[in-house]
Amino acid sequence: MKFLFCAVNSKFIHSSLAPWYLSASVQASGSDSTAEVFEATINEAPEQVLEKIMKYEFDVIGFSTYIWNKNYIMSLAKKVKEKRNVTIILGGPEVSYNACEILREYDFVDFVVSGEGEEPFGRLAQGEKVEEINGFSYRKNGEIIISEPYIPKSPPPFPYTKEYFEALKGRIAYLETSRGCPFHCAFCLSGRCGGARFFDMEESKRKILLLANSGAQTIKFIDRTFNADKKRANEIFQFIIDNYGKNVPTSVCFHFEIEGELVDEAMLKVIEKAPKGLFQFEIGLQSFNEKTLLYINRRTNIKKLVNSIKAMISLDNIHIHIDLIAGMSYENIESLENSFNRAIELRPHMLQFGFLKLLHGAEMRENNEKFKFEFSHNPPYEVISTEWLTKEELIQLHTFENTFEKLYNSSRFYRTCEYLFSLTESPFKLIFDFAQFCERRVTANTLDDFTEAIYSYFSKMQGVDEKILRDVLAIDRLSTNKMGVLPEFLKVHSPLIKSHLNLLESSPETRREKGVKRAATVLLSEPSFVYVDYKNADKMKKTYKINKITINYDEN
């Protein structure tokens, strides 16, 4: 048999590991079967993707199916079937727990493989009957036969072939050193895959070095709770640190999803030695509402979690990304405001304010009588309303999230946020009200327009010094935009700018390096001149260093 495994990614920068695992399982089956991999993105025209697929020779085509690509995949798979009478198999988290529904609704789908597909596809390649293979659901004599998601005991095959690296082309690379999760959060599927199973350590280290030298700038560990085994996590952290600048290029960054509560003194001692920007940690807070956390099976020592995050942020060498989820049980606007304010007080590099999605297979969806949500029945199955949040409030929270992304998570307005947050007891309310203001403005959504909206709205806020607001906005724009041009309303037309730039050029110590662009302005709130040279941006904050010189306005 000839297999073609297809992945449709959300963006070009993303790669997919799943089809390469499946291809490797076919190649390792010892049969005469062959396998190839095809990747596309949901941004490509389906007709063009179909045309590319039809250039391959295959008897069986498998699609990796997720919430972000299900509709695209279904349309594409149907067209493949119309063009060629081949066997179509769907797999992935979006179909693993609703195989009956898929087979009933989509007659062009021949089989659904639930759970981990490597072993089932390997056995299929050997010629075994589907009825005898764990994980396959199918139709027989008009009846739908369902198989439970399959979790094998053996580790997956080695996916990093020559063809994989040729296809990667510097995109984000993915790596897993374990599968499963020790936790059982009601909104998540990871706990349904069994407890964490850890793969061979030496093999994991080998994969780390292979990917580090693949040309990828970011390597994401997809272990659901990377530090579930703290000793093992420390060994991998230490291995990467020891190889940094030797077998690990200095341009590479490693991303991990970790449980903040499990970070202890031993782990802090290891990660504090990491070069700045080498590691990124994503930590799921989800909520600070203890009743909410208990109700979703997430037992959290909030005090310990907060202290761990504070300790990691204080190291100032690791990009810290934390998550909150809106729409969960017992979370109303006041509760969300409290959770957000406590989270933002930690000053993470990124705070993702997401929305609850009721995934097939998650307890919150399967036991909706208990959790009582109204949600969209189309992917991504997002909550529309709850007992605690109205539809209107959730719509407003989406506006809030969009504004917060541009104001804080973009890293473009670091000083502006610090200044504004210092003037309020509730950053949530400050951003919520600003978001409603932005929603009413009829302007193009450019960076300059958004910057002007910040100035226009907050300059009228009680307690705001208009000159300080102008200055922090100007510094933020200069330090994050290497074009070095301020919007007109932030410019100060002063001869001091030119005279001080000339003074800088006259000194060997401050002379601009050849090929390096320089920008400058004067401040209005203090007698200072600031300038920035666009070189060596901060790896974590993505900002350029601001240099400040005290000036005497009476000189001119």
Protein Blocks (a to p, Z undefined) as FASTA:
>chain_A
ZZddddddfbfklccfklmmmmmmmmmnopabdcddddddfkbcfklmmmmmmmpccfbd
cddddfklmmmmmmmmmmmmmmpccddddedjklmmmmmmmmmmmmmbmbdcehjfklmm
mmmmnopafklpghiacdeehiacdddddddfbdcddfbbfklmmmnnopacdddfbecj
fbdcfkbmklmnopaddddfklmmmmmmmmmmnopabdcdfbfblmlpmmlmmmmmmmmm
mmgoilmcfkbccdddddfklpcfklmmmmmmpcghkaccdddfkpacfklmmmnopacd
fklmmmmmmmmmmnopaccdddddehiehiafklmmmmmmmmmmnopabdcdddddddeh
iaklmmmmlnopaddfbdehiafbdfkbcfklmmmmmmmmmmmmmmmmnommmmmmmmmm
mmpcblklmmmmmmmmmmmpccdfbfklmmmmmmmmmmmpghiafklmmmmmmmmmmmmm
mnopacfklpccdfklmmmmmmmmmpmklgccehiacdddddfkbccddddddehiafkl
opacdddddddfklZZ
